[in-house]
Amino acid sequence: MKDDTGQIFINLAPANISIPPKTGKKAIVTGEVAFENGNFFIIARGLEIR
């Protein structure tokens, strides 16, 4: 995911979430922030596309 402020990797696999491309749509992700190999990312638990 990315916006004007930056970008972050969202791991959707643990929650078995898949999404079709929705360029320009807003997404709300719930989950846990994780840190590995010097990078932050989110392990998704839920996703809403608006």
C-alpha positions as CSV (number, residue, x, y, z in Angstrom):
1,M,0.0,0.0,0.0
2,K,1.1,3.5,-0.6
3,D,-0.1,7.1,-0.4
4,D,1.4,10.5,-0.4
5,T,3.1,9.9,2.9
6,G,4.9,6.7,2.0
7,Q,4.3,3.0,1.6
8,I,4.2,-0.2,3.6
9,F,3.9,-3.9,2.8
10,I,0.7,-5.6,3.9
11,N,0.9,-9.4,4.3
12,L,-2.7,-10.6,3.5
13,A,-1.8,-14.4,3.5
14,P,-2.2,-15.2,7.2
15,A,-5.9,-14.0,7.1
16,N,-6.5,-15.7,3.7
17,I,-7.4,-12.3,2.2
18,S,-7.2,-11.5,-1.5
19,I,-8.3,-8.4,-3.3
20,P,-8.8,-7.4,-6.9
21,P,-6.8,-4.4,-8.2
22,K,-8.6,-1.2,-7.0
23,T,-6.4,1.6,-8.1
24,G,-7.4,4.9,-6.6
25,K,-9.7,3.3,-3.9
26,K,-9.2,3.7,-0.2
27,A,-8.4,0.6,1.9
28,I,-8.7,0.2,5.6
29,V,-6.5,-2.5,7.0
30,T,-6.6,-3.9,10.5
31,G,-3.9,-6.1,11.9
32,E,-0.6,-6.2,13.7
33,V,2.6,-4.2,12.9
34,A,5.6,-6.4,12.6
35,F,9.4,-5.8,12.2
36,E,11.7,-8.1,10.3
37,N,15.0,-7.7,8.5
38,G,15.0,-4.0,9.2
39,N,11.5,-3.4,7.7
40,F,8.1,-2.7,9.2
41,F,5.1,-4.3,7.7
42,I,1.5,-5.2,8.7
43,I,0.1,-8.7,9.1
44,A,-3.5,-8.2,8.1
45,R,-6.4,-9.4,10.0
46,G,-9.1,-7.5,8.1
47,L,-9.5,-5.4,5.0
48,E,-12.2,-2.9,3.8
49,I,-12.2,-1.3,0.4
50,R,-14.0,2.0,-0.1
